[in-house]
Amino acid sequence: MWQLCDFGTPLAGRIKQIWLPLFTPPGPPPGVSEGGFGRMMQQSADGQFARIAAAAQKLRPRGARIVWVRPPSHGGVRELERKFTPREAFWAGRLTASESPGIHYADHPELAGFDCPEWSHLTADEAVRFSRALMQHVKAALAGQGNPRGS
């Protein structure tokens, strides 16, 4: 994130107000019950996981190794994520579908100590610090996968 959007800037405040409606899913359409809508949303998530599984199956024979990374988020964005895309379902679902490891910032103290000025992105300086701390985990995850082509 560039300096115009640093902590306490008017742009950061404006972006926070954009995130809330942008990341809030719509309610059920007319004539659809809450339960029916919940089932529709689950079907959508299941479809996403199926596409992730298919993509992973295509990528691995080509030599790809997959590692999911969950960077930090805060404030209103994090609250919406907890409500509408809980970690237990969506993060775990991606890892399971792709049969791949993941690095979630909340699991590692050296990755969890970052704040996002507009709730969703790190500052440029913090992004560098985060990336350096992240690399040890990425290397470990990749080492655990070995070389998929066997060479």
N, C-alpha and C positions, 0 to 999 in steps of 0.2 A: 504494500500500500504506500502511496507516495505521501510526502509531508503535508500536503493540503488536507489530508484526512487523518492527521495525527490525533491523539487524545485531546478531547475538549474543543476541537475545531468545529466551526459551523457545518462543514461538509460531513464530518463524522456523525454529528447529530441528525442531519437530514437523512443520511443513509440508514441510520437506525430506524427511522420512521418509515422508510421504504421497505426494509426487510420484513417488518411485522405483517403487513397485508400480503406481501409477495409469498411468504413462506406459510401462510395460514391457508390450509386447503378449504375448498368450499364445503358447505354442508350438503346433506342429501338433496338430490333433485326432487321436484314436486312429485308426490305419489310414491316415493320410495321411503320405507321405514328406516329408522336408525340401524336396526339389525341387518336389513337388506343392504344398506349402504356399507356397513361394516364388512359384509361378505364380498361386496364389489371391490372394496379397497384391498381385501386380502387376496382376491383373485388377481388384482393388478400387481401386488407385491410378488405373488407366486410367479406371474409371468416375467417379472423383472429377474427373479432368481433363475428361472429357466433360461433366459437369454444370457445371463452371466455364466451359467454352467456350459451352455453351448459355445460361447466365446472362448472360455478357458480350454475346452476340448479341442478347439481349432488352433489355439495359440501354442499350446505345449508341444505338439509335434513339429512346430516350426522353430523350436528352441527357446520359446519364451518362458520366463519364470515370473510368477505373479506374486506380488506382495501388496496388500491393501494398506493404505496409510490414512489414519483419521487425525487431521490436524485440529487444533483447538478452535472452539467457538465459545461465545459468552453471552451473557445478558438475555435479552428477549429472543434472540435466534436460538440459543441453547435451550431455553425453555420450550420453544415450539418444537425443536428436534426431540426433546424428551417426551413431549406429549404425542406427537404425530408419527415419529419414526424412532421408537424406543430401541436402544442399543440391543437389548436381548433378542429382538426380532429382526431388525434390519442389518445391523453390523454382523451379528452372528449368521444371519441368512446369507450374506455375501460371502463370508468365509467358507461356510458349508457348501454353498452352490459351486464355488470355484475350486474347492478343495485346496485353498491357499491360506498362508499365514497372514495375519494382520498386525499392525502396530497402531494401537489406540493411545492417543496422548495421555489419557487419564490413567493408564496402567504404568506409566513411567514418570517418576518425579521430575526427572530432567527435561521431560517434554510437557509436563503439566503446568509449569510455572510461567506461562505466557498469557498475556491479555491481548485482546483484539480491540482496537480503538472504536471500531464500528460494528463490533460483535462477531465478525465473520472472517476477517483477514488480519494477519500480523503486519506490523510496520516493517519497512525494508530492513532495518537493523535487526529486529527480532526474528525476521524470516531467516536471515543468515545464521543467527545463533541457533534457532530451532533446527535448521537443516543440518548443521554440524552435529548437534546432539542426536538427531534422527539417524544419521548415517551408520552409527555403530549397530543400531537395531536392524537396519535394512541389510547390512552385510551379514549379520547373523542369520536373518531369515533366508537370505539367498544361499548361504552356505548350507543350511538345513535342507534345501531343495536339490542340491547337487546340480549337475549338468544334465538337462533332460535328453540330450542327444547322446549322452554317454561318452563324449570325447574329452 
